[in-house]
Amino acid sequence: TVVQLDGLSGINYHRLIVPLLRLKETHGVNLHFIQSLNELKDMNLDKIDNLLVSRKLSVTNHKEFKKMLVNKGIRLILDNDDYWKLNQDNPAWSLYEVYYGPDIKKTIRIADVIWTPNRYLGKQMSNLNPLADVQFVNNALDTEEKQWKNQRKSTKNDLWFGYLGAAAHVNDLKIMGHDFKNEKILCVKDLGYEEILNPTKTVKPVGIFEYGSYYKHMDVSLAPLLHNKFNRCKSDLKVTEAAATKTAIIASDVDNYNWSIVDGETGILCSTPEQWKEAVASVTKEKAKKLGANLYESLKDDPFHNLNLVNEVRAKYLL
């Protein structure tokens, strides 16, 4: 299996790097990583069974590229975790409209197999390519990795909330309708979130192999999400991260989160600003500890959240 790894992005970390390296270790999957498709020119294509790419192929002619793959008996596996059309308030909107979006759709149309962590997104891709074998493959973490392992929360009485979302989530945060002036909260700085959250503490953006360590400073993770088509196609990664670190979570009551959170038992789900305010006010240090522990126990051996179990789906295609 040849894997195009075009950089160390969060997407590649969760969807390619971590799970594939675990498969190499547990199943002996024969992997060869490339950064550019140009590297295929110097390879013996007859020895390749699968070409695995994230989100899209950037080629001059997708149909001709597909013919080449068919002639060489190479199966194209596409891993896609996001909808191809962004909201207009997203800084990358124009880039997706002109370049990424069309390439993503063209790649979907020629893919043999598609892996996705969102069933609704899977249906959208099946509409573009009814012949593709679309499989639900959720995000999962290597809990033995340093940033997720042995996280110890502060024993002090202070209750800390936190938001570790990446860029372009300003409007998602606004739906909470809460300024957190009376709570202790941390967030990543310089992403436009300070004016909304009034953070007690900010942390610097760090790389994909480090950011998980910030969870040890949080008792409660916030996961607000606007209900729109792009967000409906996202994964429940925030729940997965909270579970791995035994962190309580308050999340929007949307499809991404409510299928893996039992409201009041393994987290709190909210639909209105009033519910967000009530949820924030209801959490104590002890309650946060209990919700985090319950979430961890409910998902640690879940077939859609345990890395080894999730990888069994990938293994069917790579062995």
KEZANU-407462 format. One line per 10 residues: number of its first residue (from 1); their letters; for each residue x, y, z of N, C-alpha, C, CB. Coordinates in pm, whole numbers, plus 50000, padded with zeros to 5 digits. Glycine has a CB too. Layout:
% KEZANU-407462
NUM) a) X:Y:Z:X:Y:Z:X:Y:Z:X:Y:Z ~ ...
//
This chain:
% KEZANU-407462
1) tvvqldglsg) 50084:49882:50000:50000:50000:50000:50088:50125:50000:49905:50000:50121 ~ 50069:50209:49901:50139:50337:49894:50048:50444:49952:50181:50372:49747 ~ 50100:50522:50045:50022:50624:50115:50079:50761:50084:50021:50599:50268 ~ 49997:50848:50026:50042:50984:50004:50024:51063:50133:49965:51051:49886 ~ 50135:51106:50192:50134:51180:50317:50186:51320:50288:50221:51108:50427 ~ 50095:51409:50256:50134:51544:50211:50146:51641:50327:50033:51597:50109 ~ 50229:51607:50425:50252:51696:50537:50204:51638:50669:50184:51827:50512 ~ 50241:51705:50779:50205:51658:50913:50086:51738:50968:50327:51671:51009 ~ 49976:51733:50897:49855:51802:50940:49781:51717:51042:49764:51835:50820 ~ 49684:51781:51111:49602:51707:51206:49524:51596:51140:49507:51800:51276
11) inyhrlivpl) 49478:51621:51017:49403:51519:50943:49490:51397:50918:49350:51576:50809 ~ 49609:51421:50867:49699:51310:50839:49741:51237:50966:49823:51360:50765 ~ 49756:51310:51074:49792:51249:51202:49686:51149:51247:49813:51357:51309 ~ 49560:51193:51249:49452:51109:51300:49408:51001:51202:49334:51194:51336 ~ 49412:51030:51073:49352:50941:50976:49454:50852:50904:49277:51021:50875 ~ 49582:50891:50902:49683:50811:50831:49799:50770:50920:49735:50890:50712 ~ 49867:50866:50980:49990:50836:51052:49968:50739:51167:50053:50963:51104 ~ 49882:50777:51262:49862:50695:51383:49803:50557:51351:49771:50768:51480 ~ 49690:50550:51279:49632:50417:51257:49716:50327:51168:49496:50432:51196 ~ 49783:50383:51068:49860:50299:50977:49987:50246:51042:49896:50377:50851
21) lrlkethgvn) 50051:50328:51123:50169:50279:51194:50131:50170:51293:50241:50394:51266 ~ 50013:50181:51353:49967:50075:51443:49940:49948:51362:49839:50120:51521 ~ 49880:49961:51243:49854:49843:51159:49983:49777:51113:49771:49884:51037 ~ 50083:49856:51086:50213:49800:51049:50268:49717:51163:50312:49911:51011 ~ 50248:49767:51286:50298:49699:51405:50217:49573:51437:50295:49793:51524 ~ 50084:49581:51429:49999:49471:51473:49971:49367:51364:49868:49525:51523 ~ 49966:49413:51238:49928:49323:51129:50036:49304:51023:49803:49374:51064 ~ 50145:49378:51037:50251:49366:50938:50215:49421:50802:50290:49224:50924 ~ 50126:49522:50799:50086:49581:50671:50207:49644:50603:49974:49686:50693 ~ 50223:49617:50476:50336:49667:50398:50304:49807:50347:50370:49572:50280
31) lhfiqslnel) 50365:49907:50408:50336:50047:50376:50456:50116:50313:50293:50121:50501 ~ 50427:50204:50219:50531:50289:50163:50473:50430:50154:50581:50237:50022 ~ 50533:50526:50227:50483:50662:50230:50551:50747:50124:50503:50724:50369 ~ 50471:50829:50058:50524:50926:49962:50466:51063:49995:50491:50885:49815 ~ 50536:51168:49954:50487:51303:49976:50415:51357:49853:50601:51396:50014 ~ 50458:51312:49737:50401:51362:49612:50371:51246:49519:50496:51462:49544 ~ 50265:51261:49439:50231:51158:49341:50338:51145:49233:50097:51189:49277 ~ 50421:51248:49218:50531:51240:49121:50627:51126:49153:50606:51372:49118 ~ 50630:51085:49279:50719:50975:49319:50677:50843:49259:50723:50963:49470 ~ 50551:50833:49215:50504:50710:49152:50580:50680:49023:50355:50719:49123
41) kdmnldkidn) 50632:50785:48958:50702:50768:48831:50827:50681:48847:50740:50904:48774 ~ 50884:50682:48967:51008:50608:48990:50983:50475:49060:51104:50691:49073 ~ 50856:50433:49066:50822:50309:49136:50771:50204:49037:50716:50334:49244 ~ 50785:50079:49076:50731:49969:48997:50583:49956:49032:50810:49834:49024 ~ 50497:50010:48947:50354:50015:48976:50291:49876:48983:50282:50097:48872 ~ 50355:49778:48922:50301:49642:48926:50307:49581:49065:50377:49553:48828 ~ 50387:49640:49153:50401:49588:49289:50308:49659:49388:50546:49601:49334 ~ 50228:49754:49338:50138:49831:49425:49997:49773:49418:50138:49980:49384 ~ 49939:49744:49532:49800:49697:49538:49701:49810:49567:49786:49587:49644 ~ 49741:49901:49657:49653:50010:49697:49726:50143:49694:49597:49984:49837
51) llvsrklsvt) 49655:50247:49652:49702:50384:49668:49604:50451:49762:49711:50460:49529 ~ 49655:50495:49877:49571:50556:49980:49602:50704:49990:49594:50487:50117 ~ 49498:50788:49974:49517:50933:49978:49417:50997:50074:49503:50995:49836 ~ 49455:51112:50127:49368:51186:50217:49297:51296:50139:49448:51246:50335 ~ 49166:51295:50144:49078:51399:50089:49076:51411:49937:49119:51529:50145 ~ 49196:51420:49874:49190:51449:49731:49319:51409:49660:49163:51597:49709 ~ 49303:51390:49531:49416:51376:49440:49427:51507:49361:49399:51253:49343 ~ 49545:51564:49357:49566:51684:49276:49641:51643:49149:49645:51795:49356 ~ 49563:51606:49048:49621:51563:48920:49556:51643:48808:49601:51409:48897 ~ 49622:51645:48693:49570:51723:48580:49440:51665:48526:49673:51730:48469
61) nhkefkkmlv) 49434:51532:48518:49316:51467:48463:49282:51344:48548:49339:51427:48314 ~ 49177:51354:48626:49141:51247:48718:49098:51119:48644:49029:51292:48810 ~ 49029:51135:48532:48983:51018:48457:49101:50941:48399:48888:51060:48344 ~ 49200:51012:48346:49317:50945:48291:49400:50880:48401:49404:51045:48213 ~ 49407:50945:48516:49479:50887:48629:49411:50758:48674:49487:50986:48746 ~ 49279:50759:48673:49204:50639:48709:49231:50525:48610:49053:50669:48715 ~ 49236:50557:48481:49266:50454:48381:49401:50390:48407:49262:50514:48240 ~ 49499:50473:48444:49632:50420:48475:49626:50324:48594:49730:50534:48505 ~ 49552:50362:48697:49539:50276:48815:49472:50143:48779:49458:50348:48925 ~ 49367:50150:48700:49295:50028:48659:49387:49937:48578:49170:50064:48576
71) nkgirlildn) 49461:49996:48486:49551:49916:48402:49659:49845:48485:49618:50005:48297 ~ 49698:49905:48595:49801:49846:48681:49741:49765:48795:49891:49956:48738 ~ 49610:49757:48801:49545:49679:48906:49559:49741:49044:49601:49541:48908 ~ 49565:49873:49049:49581:49945:49175:49446:49996:49224:49682:50062:49160 ~ 49412:49965:49346:49287:50012:49405:49309:50149:49470:49233:49909:49511 ~ 49220:50242:49442:49230:50376:49500:49142:50385:49624:49189:50485:49396 ~ 49206:50407:49739:49135:50423:49866:49142:50569:49906:49195:50330:49978 ~ 49028:50631:49922:49020:50771:49963:48977:50779:50109:48923:50850:49873 ~ 49051:50853:50189:49011:50878:50327:48968:51024:50334:49129:50847:50429 ~ 48841:51047:50365:48790:51185:50367:48707:51209:50492:48706:51213:50242
81) ddywklnqdn) 48742:51316:50565:48674:51343:50692:48602:51478:50695:48773:51337:50805 ~ 48590:51546:50582:48522:51676:50578:48443:51694:50449:48624:51789:50594 ~ 48337:51773:50459:48259:51809:50341:48342:51902:50253:48124:51877:50381 ~ 48319:51900:50123:48404:51972:50029:48361:52117:50006:48404:51900:49898 ~ 48252:52160:50067:48207:52298:50050:48204:52365:50188:48066:52304:49982 ~ 48288:52466:50208:48297:52534:50336:48191:52643:50349:48436:52594:50354 ~ 48165:52685:50473:48081:52802:50495:48159:52927:50452:48036:52812:50644 ~ 48088:53028:50407:48156:53146:50353:48235:53224:50456:48057:53237:50290 ~ 48208:53204:50585:48285:53274:50687:48417:53204:50718:48203:53287:50815 ~ 48441:53089:50657:48566:53017:50676:48676:53084:50593:48550:52868:50638
91) pawslyevyy) 48793:53111:50653:48902:53177:50580:48946:53102:50454:49019:53194:50670 ~ 48922:52971:50450:48966:52892:50334:48855:52874:50231:49015:52756:50380 ~ 48745:52948:50245:48630:52928:50158:48666:52941:50010:48521:53028:50192 ~ 48731:53051:49971:48762:53073:49829:48857:52967:49775:48824:53211:49809 ~ 48952:52923:49861:49046:52819:49819:48972:52689:49788:49152:52794:49927 ~ 48874:52655:49871:48796:52534:49850:48704:52547:49729:48714:52501:49974 ~ 48646:52664:49710:48555:52685:49598:48626:52665:49463:48494:52824:49605 ~ 48746:52716:49453:48817:52716:49324:48904:52592:49306:48904:52841:49312 ~ 48973:52548:49410:49071:52442:49395:49034:52312:49468:49205:52490:49444 ~ 49031:52316:49601:49016:52193:49678:48884:52123:49655:49031:52224:49823
101) gpdikktiri) 48773:52198:49660:48641:52138:49645:48627:52057:49517:48536:52245:49648 ~ 48657:52115:49401:48648:52038:49275:48738:51915:49274:48685:52127:49158 ~ 48860:51927:49328:48951:51811:49332:48896:51701:49422:49090:51854:49380 ~ 48837:51741:49536:48780:51642:49628:48668:51566:49560:48729:51710:49756 ~ 48579:51636:49493:48466:51571:49426:48512:51480:49312:48368:51676:49372 ~ 48611:51525:49237:48663:51442:49127:48730:51316:49182:48763:51523:49042 ~ 48797:51330:49296:48862:51213:49356:48759:51115:49408:48956:51255:49471 ~ 48652:51167:49469:48545:51080:49517:48487:50998:49402:48433:51163:49584 ~ 48471:51062:49287:48407:50995:49172:48490:50882:49113:48378:51097:49064 ~ 48623:50883:49139:48706:50776:49083:48756:50679:49189:48825:50836:49010
111) adviwtpnry) 48718:50700:49315:48766:50613:49423:48698:50477:49419:48741:50679:49559 ~ 48772:50375:49453:48716:50240:49466:48661:50218:49606:48823:50133:49433 ~ 48735:50268:49706:48698:50254:49846:48707:50391:49912:48789:50150:49920 ~ 48612:50422:49999:48615:50549:50072:48599:50521:50220:48504:50646:50021 ~ 48691:50575:50299:48682:50566:50445:48642:50703:50498:48816:50517:50508 ~ 48549:50705:50592:48504:50833:50648:48460:50815:50793:48390:50892:50564 ~ 48483:50917:50879:48440:50906:51018:48301:50965:51042:48539:50976:51107 ~ 48225:50987:50933:48092:51046:50948:47996:50980:50850:48097:51199:50924 ~ 47891:50920:50902:47797:50845:50817:47720:50936:50721:47699:50768:50904 ~ 47685:51055:50768:47615:51149:50681:47705:51191:50565:47569:51273:50761
121) lgkqmsnlnp) 47831:51220:50593:47926:51252:50487:47940:51134:50393:48064:51290:50546 ~ 47937:51013:50449:47945:50894:50365:47832:50888:50264:47943:50769:50451 ~ 47711:50927:50306:47596:50929:50215:47614:51032:50105:47466:50958:50292 ~ 47670:51149:50141:47695:51252:50040:47794:51202:49935:47748:51381:50106 ~ 47895:51127:49979:47995:51076:49885:47938:50961:49803:48121:51030:49960 ~ 47850:50881:49863:47784:50773:49786:47699:50830:49675:47698:50686:49878 ~ 47641:50948:49697:47561:51012:49593:47648:51052:49474:47489:51135:49649 ~ 47772:51091:49502:47864:51128:49394:47920:51005:49324:47979:51212:49449 ~ 47938:50897:49400:47995:50774:49343:47924:50653:49401:48147:50767:49371 ~ 47811:50614:49342:47734:50499:49393:47810:50367:49387:47606:50485:49315
131) ladvqfvnna) 47915:50359:49306:47990:50234:49291:48099:50218:49397:48052:50228:49153 ~ 48131:50325:49468:48238:50317:49568:48193:50237:49689:48281:50457:49611 ~ 48287:50166:49749:48265:50093:49874:48293:50190:49988:48357:49963:49884 ~ 48187:50250:50042:48202:50352:50146:48193:50287:50284:48094:50463:50132 ~ 48296:50306:50365:48305:50243:50496:48319:50348:50607:48424:50146:50501 ~ 48245:50328:50716:48259:50414:50833:48383:50372:50911:48131:50406:50922 ~ 48480:50462:50918:48605:50436:50992:48629:50557:51081:48728:50411:50893 ~ 48596:50544:51207:48600:50658:51296:48742:50694:51340:48514:50631:51419 ~ 48758:50818:51389:48886:50858:51446:48908:50787:51580:48891:51011:51465 ~ 49029:50745:51605:49066:50684:51732:49209:50725:51765:49051:50528:51728
141) ldteekqwkn) 49243:50721:51891:49374:50767:51935:49462:50652:51983:49359:50869:52047 ~ 49591:50669:51965:49687:50577:52024:49709:50623:52168:49822:50572:51943 ~ 49638:50563:52261:49643:50608:52401:49776:50577:52469:49531:50545:52479 ~ 49863:50505:52399:49997:50481:52452:50093:50593:52413:50050:50346:52404 ~ 50048:50679:52324:50132:50792:52283:50146:50890:52400:50071:50863:52159 ~ 50262:50951:52413:50295:51034:52529:50191:51141:52558:50427:51098:52509 ~ 50142:51209:52456:50053:51322:52480:49916:51281:52537:50032:51398:52353 ~ 49879:51153:52522:49750:51107:52573:49765:51020:52698:49677:51030:52466 ~ 49885:50977:52725:49906:50879:52831:49931:50943:52968:50022:50789:52795 ~ 49879:50878:53073:49905:50917:53211:49877:51065:53239:50048:50886:53246
151) qrkstkndlw) 49761:51110:53193:49723:51249:53220:49666:51260:53362:49621:51299:53115 ~ 49723:51347:53440:49676:51367:53577:49620:51507:53591:49790:51342:53679 ~ 49493:51517:53629:49429:51645:53649:49479:51707:53780:49276:51629:53650 ~ 49470:51840:53786:49507:51909:53908:49415:51869:54022:49503:52061:53886 ~ 49470:51853:54138:49390:51817:54256:49336:51940:54328:49472:51733:54352 ~ 49371:52059:54278:49321:52181:54340:49170:52192:54318:49393:52305:54281 ~ 49104:52273:54399:48958:52285:54392:48910:52363:54270:48907:52353:54517 ~ 48998:52440:54207:48957:52520:54092:48909:52430:53978:49073:52607:54044 ~ 48796:52469:53919:48740:52397:53805:48778:52470:53677:48585:52383:53817 ~ 48843:52398:53588:48891:52460:53465:48814:52408:53344:49041:52435:53446
161) fgylgaaahv) 48761:52502:53265:48703:52471:53135:48811:52495:53029:48575:52558:53107 ~ 48792:52439:52911:48890:52460:52806:48832:52440:52668:49006:52369:52826 ~ 48892:52510:52571:48854:52492:52431:48982:52481:52349:48764:52608:52380 ~ 48999:52368:52279:49120:52344:52202:49092:52331:52053:49188:52220:52251 ~ 48983:52392:52007:48951:52387:51864:49054:52460:51781:48813:52446:51839 ~ 49068:52416:51658:49161:52482:51566:49098:52612:51515:49197:52388:51446 ~ 49156:52671:51412:49109:52800:51361:48971:52789:51298:49208:52855:51260 ~ 48905:52906:51283:48778:52921:51211:48657:52867:51285:48788:52853:51079 ~ 48660:52869:51420:48545:52822:51497:48480:52935:51578:48587:52709:51590 ~ 48503:53060:51539:48448:53174:51613:48297:53166:51623:48489:53305:51546
171) ndlkimghdf) 48230:53140:51511:48083:53135:51512:48030:53016:51590:48030:53130:51370 ~ 48106:52907:51592:48066:52792:51674:48068:52830:51823:48159:52671:51648 ~ 48171:52903:51864:48183:52941:52004:48072:53038:52046:48318:53004:52030 ~ 48029:53121:51954:47928:53222:51986:47794:53160:52023:47910:53316:51870 ~ 47765:53039:51976:47633:52981:52003:47613:52949:52151:47613:52856:51920 ~ 47723:52944:52227:47708:52919:52370:47644:53038:52440:47844:52889:52432 ~ 47664:53160:52387:47606:53279:52448:47657:53304:52588:47458:53267:52450 ~ 47782:53266:52615:47837:53277:52750:47977:53333:52741:47836:53139:52824 ~ 48012:53428:52830:48143:53493:52819:48249:53437:52913:48128:53639:52846 ~ 48213:53348:53003:48306:53278:53092:48390:53373:53179:48398:53190:53010
181) knekilcvkd) 48337:53493:53205:48409:53588:53290:48417:53540:53435:48343:53725:53284 ~ 48322:53459:53473:48317:53412:53612:48373:53271:53630:48176:53417:53663 ~ 48426:53213:53523:48484:53079:53529:48632:53084:53493:48408:52982:53435 ~ 48702:52980:53525:48840:52966:53481:48840:52884:53352:48930:52897:53592 ~ 48902:52941:53250:48899:52875:53119:49027:52904:53043:48777:52921:53037 ~ 49071:52806:52967:49188:52825:52881:49151:52800:52737:49304:52733:52923 ~ 49224:52862:52646:49205:52838:52503:49335:52867:52431:49089:52925:52445 ~ 49343:52826:52307:49461:52854:52226:49458:53001:52185:49466:52760:52099 ~ 49571:53068:52199:49575:53211:52172:49590:53241:52023:49688:53276:52249 ~ 49556:53365:51990:49575:53420:51855:49492:53352:51747:49720:53409:51817
191) lgyeeilnpt) 49379:53293:51787:49288:53233:51689:49154:53308:51685:49264:53085:51721 ~ 49146:53419:51757:49024:53500:51758:48923:53460:51863:48960:53493:51626 ~ 48965:53377:51959:48870:53324:52058:48871:53402:52190:48900:53179:52085 ~ 48975:53483:52212:48988:53551:52341:48871:53644:52371:49116:53629:52344 ~ 48822:53719:52271:48713:53813:52295:48583:53742:52331:48692:53899:52172 ~ 48567:53620:52286:48445:53545:52314:48453:53475:52449:48419:53442:52203 ~ 48567:53415:52478:48580:53330:52597:48638:53401:52719:48666:53213:52565 ~ 48701:53518:52697:48768:53587:52809:48853:53490:52890:48664:53655:52900 ~ 48950:53427:52828:49024:53319:52895:49105:53366:53015:49115:53252:52798 ~ 49108:53281:53116:49194:53301:53231:49339:53276:53191:49152:53209:53349
201) ktvkpvgife) 49355:53183:53098:49487:53144:53052:49481:53110:52904:49541:53025:53134 ~ 49583:53149:52830:49593:53108:52690:49717:53021:52673:49600:53232:52596 ~ 49710:52933:52576:49824:52845:52547:49862:52863:52401:49790:52696:52578 ~ 49987:52843:52371:50034:52863:52235:49996:52745:52147:50186:52883:52233 ~ 49973:52769:52019:49949:52657:51927:50073:52566:51922:49914:52709:51784 ~ 50051:52437:51927:50162:52342:51920:50133:52237:51814:50186:52274:52058 ~ 50229:52152:51789:50218:52052:51683:50126:51936:51717:50352:52000:51650 ~ 50105:51850:51619:50010:51741:51632:50052:51635:51733:49990:51676:51499 ~ 50180:51631:51766:50227:51531:51863:50234:51587:52005:50363:51479:51822 ~ 50181:51709:52024:50192:51774:52155:50059:51825:52211:50287:51888:52145
211) ygsyykhmdv) 49965:51862:52123:49847:51937:52170:49764:51861:52272:49760:51973:52053 ~ 49765:51728:52268:49686:51649:52362:49725:51671:52507:49698:51504:52330 ~ 49850:51714:52529:49896:51735:52667:49823:51851:52734:50046:51761:52669 ~ 49760:51938:52656:49686:52050:52715:49562:52004:52791:49646:52149:52607 ~ 49514:51885:52760:49394:51836:52828:49416:51817:52978:49349:51705:52766 ~ 49539:51798:53019:49564:51777:53162:49535:51902:53244:49707:51732:53185 ~ 49526:52017:53175:49496:52143:53243:49345:52172:53245:49569:52258:53176 ~ 49264:52082:53188:49121:52104:53175:49043:51998:53250:49081:52106:53028 ~ 48938:52042:53320:48844:51948:53380:48726:51924:53286:48793:52001:53516 ~ 48692:52027:53208:48576:52021:53119:48615:52074:52981:48457:52103:53177
221) slapllhnkf) 48594:51995:52879:48618:52036:52742:48487:52087:52680:48676:51919:52658 ~ 48495:52198:52609:48378:52256:52543:48379:52220:52395:48375:52410:52562 ~ 48264:52178:52344:48255:52138:52203:48127:52194:52140:48259:51984:52188 ~ 48118:52327:52126:48002:52386:52059:48014:52373:51908:47986:52534:52098 ~ 47903:52348:51841:47906:52329:51697:47775:52376:51635:47932:52181:51662 ~ 47784:52471:51544:47666:52517:51472:47607:52404:51389:47700:52636:51382 ~ 47477:52405:51374:47412:52302:51294:47405:52350:51149:47269:52270:51349 ~ 47501:52307:51069:47499:52334:50925:47558:52214:50854:47578:52465:50890 ~ 47552:52214:50722:47592:52095:50647:47739:52061:50665:47563:52114:50500 ~ 47825:52163:50665:47968:52136:50682:47995:52072:50818:48048:52266:50668
231) nrcksdlkvt) 47938:52129:50923:47959:52074:51057:47894:51937:51074:47905:52169:51162 ~ 47783:51915:51004:47716:51786:51014:47804:51674:50957:47582:51791:50939 ~ 47901:51712:50876:47990:51613:50815:48119:51592:50894:48025:51655:50675 ~ 48131:51655:51011:48252:51641:51092:48243:51517:51182:48275:51767:51177 ~ 48355:51480:51239:48361:51361:51326:48337:51399:51471:48498:51290:51312 ~ 48338:51299:51558:48323:51324:51702:48460:51322:51771:48229:51219:51765 ~ 48561:51375:51703:48698:51372:51755:48709:51436:51893:48792:51442:51659 ~ 48636:51545:51917:48643:51610:52048:48598:51515:52159:48555:51738:52048 ~ 48500:51429:52130:48455:51330:52228:48564:51226:52249:48322:51263:52182 ~ 48625:51181:52142:48731:51081:52149:48847:51131:52234:48781:51045:52008
241) eaaatktaii) 48886:51257:52214:48997:51316:52290:48961:51330:52438:49036:51452:52233 ~ 48838:51375:52465:48794:51390:52604:48793:51255:52674:48653:51455:52610 ~ 48745:51152:52605:48739:51018:52665:48878:50967:52697:48669:50920:52570 ~ 48972:50985:52605:49108:50934:52625:49175:50999:52744:49191:50957:52500 ~ 49139:51124:52774:49204:51199:52882:49116:51210:53007:49240:51338:52833 ~ 49004:51137:53007:48910:51139:53121:48866:51281:53155:48974:51073:53245 ~ 48839:51356:53050:48794:51494:53064:48643:51500:53041:48868:51587:52966 ~ 48570:51569:53127:48426:51587:53105:48406:51671:52979:48358:51655:53228 ~ 48291:51654:52915:48265:51731:52793:48123:51787:52794:48287:51643:52670 ~ 48112:51912:52753:47982:51975:52725:47982:52003:52576:47959:52108:52812
251) asdvdnynws) 47885:51948:52505:47886:51955:52360:47750:51994:52305:47930:51822:52302 ~ 47749:52041:52183:47623:52069:52114:47549:51938:52089:47647:52146:51981 ~ 47417:51945:52100:47334:51826:52077:47312:51809:51927:47198:51837:52153 ~ 47418:51767:51857:47414:51745:51713:47459:51602:51684:47504:51848:51638 ~ 47434:51557:51560:47462:51418:51524:47607:51378:51551:47431:51396:51378 ~ 47701:51473:51535:47841:51439:51555:47869:51390:51696:47928:51560:51525 ~ 47798:51445:51792:47828:51418:51933:47724:51334:52005:47844:51547:52005 ~ 47597:51348:51969:47495:51280:52051:47489:51130:52030:47360:51339:52022 ~ 47559:51079:51928:47561:50933:51911:47665:50867:52002:47589:50896:51765 ~ 47760:50946:52052:47863:50889:52138:47859:50943:52281:47998:50914:52079
261) ivdgetgilc) 47769:51036:52310:47753:51090:52445:47615:51055:52498:47775:51243:52447 ~ 47608:51002:52619:47481:50980:52688:47461:51101:52778:47479:50844:52769 ~ 47364:51185:52745:47344:51310:52816:47323:51287:52966:47224:51385:52757 ~ 47404:51358:53044:47393:51347:53189:47473:51235:53250:47252:51331:53226 ~ 47519:51141:53168:47596:51028:53219:47742:51030:53174:47531:50898:53174 ~ 47763:51052:53045:47901:51056:52994:47935:51194:52938:47921:50949:52887 ~ 47848:51288:52955:47870:51424:52908:47740:51502:52919:47921:51424:52762 ~ 47741:51627:52874:47622:51710:52875:47600:51765:52735:47635:51826:52979 ~ 47479:51752:52683:47444:51799:52551:47356:51923:52561:47373:51688:52470 ~ 47382:52022:52475:47310:52149:52480:47261:52191:52342:47400:52258:52540
271) stpeqwkeav) 47143:52254:52339:47086:52301:52213:47062:52451:52211:46957:52230:52186 ~ 47059:52516:52327:47029:52659:52335:47129:52728:52427:46883:52682:52384 ~ 47142:52860:52416:47229:52933:52509:47190:52912:52655:47227:53082:52477 ~ 47059:52900:52681:47012:52876:52817:47064:52742:52869:46859:52879:52823 ~ 47062:52640:52783:47112:52509:52824:47263:52512:52846:47076:52403:52719 ~ 47334:52588:52763:47479:52601:52782:47509:52666:52917:47542:52683:52667 ~ 47435:52774:52948:47456:52843:53075:47428:52752:53193:47367:52968:53082 ~ 47319:52675:53184:47284:52581:53291:47389:52472:53305:47147:52519:53265 ~ 47437:52422:53193:47536:52314:53195:47665:52360:53260:47564:52265:53053 ~ 47713:52478:53220:47837:52531:53277:47822:52551:53428:47875:52665:53210
281) asvtkekakk) 47707:52606:53469:47684:52632:53611:47670:52504:53693:47561:52717:53628 ~ 47626:52395:53628:47598:52271:53701:47721:52188:53733:47502:52188:53622 ~ 47832:52215:53664:47949:52128:53679:48034:52169:53799:48034:52132:53552 ~ 48064:52071:53882:48157:52087:53993:48281:52005:53963:48093:52044:54128 ~ 48381:52020:54043:48504:51942:54025:48472:51792:54033:48611:51980:54133 ~ 48390:51755:54129:48355:51614:54148:48271:51562:54031:48279:51596:54279 ~ 48176:51643:53985:48091:51601:53873:48174:51585:53746:47978:51701:53850 ~ 48267:51678:53724:48354:51669:53606:48435:51541:53608:48447:51791:53599 ~ 48487:51507:53725:48566:51385:53739:48482:51262:53707:48624:51374:53881 ~ 48357:51262:53755:48270:51147:53731:48232:51136:53584:48143:51158:53816
291) lganlyeslk) 48196:51248:53521:48159:51246:53379:48277:51201:53292:48111:51386:53334 ~ 48397:51249:53325:48516:51211:53248:48546:51062:53261:48636:51291:53294 ~ 48532:51010:53384:48557:50867:53406:48453:50782:53334:48556:50836:53557 ~ 48328:50826:53338:48221:50751:53270:48243:50749:53119:48084:50813:53302 ~ 48286:50862:53064:48310:50870:52920:48424:50777:52880:48342:51015:52878 ~ 48529:50778:52960:48643:50690:52934:48600:50543:52934:48753:50712:53039 ~ 48525:50503:53034:48483:50364:53046:48390:50323:52932:48415:50341:53179 ~ 48305:50414:52889:48206:50380:52786:48268:50364:52648:48099:50486:52781 ~ 48383:50430:52624:48439:50429:52488:48572:50354:52475:48457:50570:52442 ~ 48634:50317:52587:48768:50258:52577:48771:50127:52498:48824:50234:52715
301) ddpfhnlnlv) 48663:50048:52504:48656:49923:52428:48547:49926:52322:48631:49806:52523 ~ 48503:50048:52289:48399:50064:52187:48457:50037:52049:48336:50207:52194 ~ 48390:49959:51965:48445:49925:51834:48464:50045:51741:48357:49826:51767 ~ 48401:50158:51773:48415:50277:51689:48511:50379:51749:48280:50340:51667 ~ 48570:50350:51866:48661:50444:51930:48792:50380:51975:48594:50507:52048 ~ 48797:50252:51986:48920:50182:52022:49003:50163:51895:48889:50044:52091 ~ 49126:50212:51896:49209:50213:51775:49226:50075:51714:49344:50270:51806 ~ 49256:49975:51794:49278:49841:51738:49151:49785:51674:49326:49746:51848 ~ 49035:49814:51734:48909:49764:51679:48870:49840:51553:48797:49776:51783 ~ 48890:49971:51554:48862:50050:51433:48952:50005:51319:48882:50201:51461
311) nevrakyll) 49076:49973:51351:49173:49934:51249:49137:49803:51179:49309:49922:51310 ~ 49051:49722:51240:49012:49597:51175:48942:49624:51042:48921:49515:51267 ~ 48872:49737:51033:48808:49773:50906:48914:49804:50801:48713:49894:50924 ~ 49014:49883:50840:49122:49915:50746:49198:49790:50705:49219:50016:50810 ~ 49220:49700:50799:49300:49580:50772:49238:49493:50662:49315:49497:50900 ~ 49106:49493:50651:49038:49412:50549:49081:49453:50409:48885:49425:50562 ~ 49121:49579:50393:49157:49628:50261:49308:49630:50237:49101:49765:50241 ~ 49386:49628:50344:49530:49645:50328:49610:49517:50343:49580:49744:50428 ~ 49544:49404:50373:49615:49277:50386:49588:49187:50265:49572:49206:50516
//
